[in-house]
Structure formats: C-alpha cells, structure tokens
Amino acid sequence: MAEKIAVEVIINDSIEKVWDAFTKPEHIIKWAFASDDWHAPRAENDLRAGGKFNTRMESKDGSEGFDFAGTYDEVVPRQRIAYTMDDGRIATVVFEEMGNSTYIKTIFDSESENPIEMQKEGWQGILDNFKKYVEVL
C-alpha cells in the first residue's frame, strides 16, 4: 500500500496569481522540474473534473525523462485540485489564501521504485521551483 507524502510551501503572492501560474501550460513549462538540469518542454492541461493533464519532464541533456500525466477528479478554483496519475496514484493540492501570501500543500501517494525521502525531495523541489518562479513573475 502506498504511503502518503506531503510537501508544502508559502508563496509571497496573491492566490489568483499563484493559481494561474500553477494551472496554465504557458507557466507550467517554466517551473515543473525539481532542479536546474531538468526542464519541462511541454504541458497540456484540461483543468476540469474528468479533464486530463500531461507535463513532459526531462533532463536537459536528454538522458532521461517522463510524462507526468493523469486525470482530474476534482477542481475547486483557487482552493483544491485532486487527481489520479496514470499509474493509479492519487494526489491532492490545497491552496489557502493567507493575506498577501498563498499556502500550498500537496499530498500524494508514494510509488515503489524510489525511496520515500527521494520522492519527497523531488516533489518539494518542484514546489520550491514554483515558488521561485511565481515570486519573480
């Protein structure tokens, strides 16, 4: 059985700006990777219950990569996104307005290929990269 892993971040910007940057493909391709030696060359996002998403994540040298893809189970604008990844794992992203800042918490099912700590670091790295992107946007 998959272990639940949580990562979180506080972004010093409005929930409207954070939501747009998190959900629009033209923004997703600029932050959806955990380290500077990776990138996201393309993203598709049909943001509605039953809609599909797919973000290509790959190393800049082309040696490895994967499609991060799935189907949305629930979308509550500027509050919550729940989805099922193509491999059957479930994730939930919660957005909470905190004055002039926005709190994001992602809870996701672990996978069995990589250690839990590595998975947590990877997802946290992506959220940290998202924060860095939004705060200079």
C-alpha positions as CSV (number, residue, x, y, z in Angstrom):
1,M,0.0,0.0,0.0
2,A,1.2,3.5,-0.9
3,E,2.4,5.8,1.8
4,K,1.0,9.4,1.8
5,I,3.7,12.0,1.4
6,A,3.1,15.7,2.0
7,V,5.1,18.8,0.8
8,E,4.2,22.4,1.3
9,V,5.3,25.9,0.5
10,I,4.2,29.5,1.2
11,I,4.4,31.8,-1.8
12,N,4.6,35.6,-1.2
13,D,1.9,36.4,-3.8
14,S,-1.8,36.5,-4.4
15,I,-3.8,33.4,-4.7
16,E,-5.1,34.5,-8.1
17,K,-1.5,34.8,-9.5
18,V,-0.5,31.5,-7.8
19,W,-3.5,29.6,-9.3
20,D,-2.8,30.9,-12.8
21,A,0.9,30.0,-12.7
22,F,0.1,26.6,-11.3
23,T,-2.6,25.7,-13.8
24,K,-1.8,27.4,-17.2
25,P,0.5,25.4,-19.6
26,E,2.5,28.5,-20.6
27,H,3.6,28.8,-16.9
28,I,3.8,25.1,-16.1
29,I,6.7,24.6,-18.6
30,K,8.7,27.3,-16.7
31,W,8.6,25.7,-13.3
32,A,7.6,22.0,-13.4
33,F,11.0,20.4,-12.6
34,A,13.0,19.9,-9.4
35,S,16.5,21.0,-10.5
36,D,18.2,23.3,-13.0
37,D,19.5,20.4,-15.0
38,W,15.9,19.4,-15.9
39,H,13.1,21.2,-17.8
40,A,9.5,20.8,-18.9
41,P,9.4,21.2,-22.7
42,R,5.7,20.9,-23.0
43,A,2.5,20.8,-20.9
44,E,-1.2,20.2,-21.6
45,N,-3.9,20.9,-19.0
46,D,-7.7,20.4,-19.3
47,L,-8.5,21.8,-15.8
48,R,-11.9,20.3,-15.0
49,A,-13.1,17.1,-13.4
50,G,-12.6,14.4,-15.9
51,G,-10.0,16.5,-17.8
52,K,-6.5,15.3,-18.5
53,F,-3.1,16.8,-17.9
54,N,0.3,15.9,-19.2
55,T,3.6,17.6,-18.5
56,R,6.8,16.3,-20.1
57,M,9.7,16.4,-17.7
58,E,13.2,15.6,-18.9
59,S,16.9,16.2,-18.2
60,K,18.3,18.9,-20.4
61,D,21.0,16.5,-21.7
62,G,18.2,14.2,-22.9
63,S,19.4,11.2,-20.9
64,E,16.2,10.7,-19.0
65,G,12.6,11.9,-18.9
66,F,9.0,11.0,-18.3
67,D,5.4,12.2,-18.8
68,F,3.7,13.3,-15.6
69,A,0.1,12.6,-16.6
70,G,-3.3,11.9,-15.2
71,T,-6.9,12.8,-14.8
72,Y,-8.5,15.4,-12.6
73,D,-11.0,14.1,-10.0
74,E,-12.0,17.4,-8.5
75,V,-11.2,21.1,-9.3
76,V,-12.3,23.9,-7.0
77,P,-10.8,27.1,-8.4
78,R,-8.2,28.7,-6.1
79,Q,-8.9,26.1,-3.4
80,R,-8.3,22.4,-4.3
81,I,-7.2,20.1,-7.1
82,A,-7.4,16.3,-6.8
83,Y,-6.2,14.0,-9.4
84,T,-5.3,10.4,-10.3
85,M,-2.0,9.9,-12.0
86,D,-1.8,7.5,-14.9
87,D,-0.2,4.9,-12.7
88,G,-3.2,4.9,-10.3
89,R,-1.6,7.0,-7.5
90,I,-3.7,9.8,-6.1
91,A,-2.7,13.4,-5.2
92,T,-4.4,16.4,-3.7
93,V,-3.2,20.0,-3.9
94,V,-4.7,22.5,-1.4
95,F,-4.4,26.3,-1.9
96,E,-5.1,28.6,1.0
97,E,-5.1,32.4,1.0
98,M,-3.0,33.9,3.8
99,G,-3.3,37.7,3.5
100,N,-0.9,38.6,0.7
101,S,0.6,35.1,0.6
102,T,-0.6,31.7,-0.6
103,Y,-0.1,28.4,1.2
104,I,0.1,25.2,-1.0
105,K,0.1,21.7,0.4
106,T,0.4,18.7,-1.9
107,I,-0.3,15.2,-0.5
108,F,0.5,12.3,-2.9
109,D,0.7,8.5,-2.9
110,S,4.3,7.2,-3.0
111,E,5.5,4.9,-5.7
112,S,7.5,1.8,-5.2
113,E,10.6,2.5,-7.4
114,N,12.3,5.2,-5.3
115,P,12.9,5.7,-1.6
116,I,10.2,7.8,0.2
117,E,12.7,10.6,1.1
118,M,13.8,10.9,-2.6
119,Q,10.2,11.2,-3.7
120,K,9.5,13.9,-1.0
121,E,12.7,15.8,-2.0
122,G,11.7,15.7,-5.7
123,W,8.2,17.0,-5.2
124,Q,9.4,19.6,-2.7
125,G,12.0,20.7,-5.2
126,I,9.3,21.2,-7.8
127,L,7.2,23.3,-5.3
128,D,10.2,25.3,-4.3
129,N,11.0,26.0,-8.0
130,F,7.3,27.0,-8.4
131,K,7.7,29.5,-5.6
132,K,10.8,30.9,-7.1
133,Y,9.1,31.3,-10.5
134,V,5.9,32.9,-9.2
135,E,7.7,35.4,-6.9
136,V,9.6,36.9,-9.8
137,L,6.7,36.7,-12.3
